[in-house]
Each structure stands twice: as C-alpha cells, then as structure tokens.
Amino acid sequence: MASLFESCILPFIILMVFKLQIRVISAAPQVPCYFVFGDSLVDNGNNNNLVTQAKVNYPPYGVDFPGQNATGRFTNGENTADIIGRLLGFANYTPPYATARGPDILQGVNYGSGGSGIRDETGRNLGDRVTFNEQLLRHGITKLRISALYNYEARKVAVFGLGLIGCAPAVVSKFGANASGCVDRVNAAVALFNEKLKPLVDDFNSNLTGAKFIYINTTNINLGDPIAAEVAT
C-alpha cells in the first residue's frame, strides 16, 4: 500500500487551471496515482445521474472528445484534469467516482462535480447541490482525511487556489462587468479565499513530516502568465 500511494499527486481543484513543468512524457506515469477534486471545470461524469440541470451528457458536448461522446465533461473535448493526467503520462483517463470500480481506483479517481457554489442559494435553480455552509461543516473532516492520506504514504499534494470567478461569462452576465471586464467584488472574494488557503498549506507542511504540499496560484495563470504563477511549498 505504501508504494502505491507514495508520491501521489492529489490536486484539490476548486477551479483548476495549472502550471506544469514537465519536459518529457515517458511510457510510465510520472506519479503512481492521480486524484481530482473540484467543480464543473473537472467534472467528467459524476453529475450524469443526479437530479440537476448541471449535467452535460448530451451533444454538442464531447464533439471533440475521442469517440465524439458526451461523457459529462463541461467541454467539447478534454477538460483540465484530463490534460494534466495526460501530461503526467497516464494512458487512460481518470474515472469519475460515480463509475469507478475495483482496480480502477488504483491509479486515481475524479471526484469533481459541476454546479457547486459558495452562497447557499447558488445553484438552487439547477437542482441538488452542496452549499458553502455544508462544505464548511465538512472542512474539518477534509483535513482529517488529508492527514489519513498522509498516513497511507501520500506525500505530494497540489492545492489549487480559486481562479478568477468574477471573469466567468455567467457571472459577468448576471452582475455586469466593471472597467476591468470582470466583476471585481467577486474576484475580491476569490483573493480572500486564496489568502486563507495558503496558511493551511503551510500548516500541513509544518505538521506532516516528509510531506510536500504545494499551493498553486491559479489567478496569475488565468491572467495569461503561467511562468509568473506563484508556487508556494
């Protein structure tokens, strides 16, 4: 079990955009397993059987995906989690939690689910959802589970900060853009969340011997300068 989970990468993708410094993709994956957490930017089918409008298992979604199948990804082709997995050297896509079975989980699972939000009323019109208050109740459990992953020899964890939600077309359409072309007050909330996330990463690095938790500043990547993206360890 130790060899299986050692050096796993587990991106906590709450809006997942990324910076990868990968020079060569070899036949063998660069890490033994890959776990994905997030929302519609990484959802690859977990919402397909939920009672919600936040599911996309129908054309034209997936028109550019292998086989031209609408798999439940909120894209015409691969999503960011797929691309990262491919760059890491995985031959197969990480399966969604909804369908992962037996040996499937040995190389990782995608837990991403579209439609989640921060405010209690966010996504109410779409159907079932997990509100931010409910997520806060689970926060302590999440910390315990991260520690449990550490006990299972997971040592490398990438924690992705929020991207510029205030620049998302749906948000701009609802609230109207400022001079920046985005909704500044939403992006201010994003910045506050990210500032509170970094100390959590520091806490894990201080208290979990031998672990390497990495915070990735996705805001700078959103702005088109991935080289300048802050990577804090």
Secondary structure, DSSP 8 states (H G I E B T S, - for coil): -HHHHTT-B--EESS-----------SS-SSS-B-BB-STTT-BSTTTTSSBS----STTTTTTSGGG---SBSSSS--HHHHHHHHTT-SS---BTTT--GGGGGG--B---TT--SSTTTTGGGB----HHHHHHHHHHHHHHHHHHHHTT--EEEEE----GGGSHHHHHHH---TTSS-HHHHHHHHHHHHHHHHHHHHHHHHSTT-EEEEE-HHHHHTT-GGG--EE-
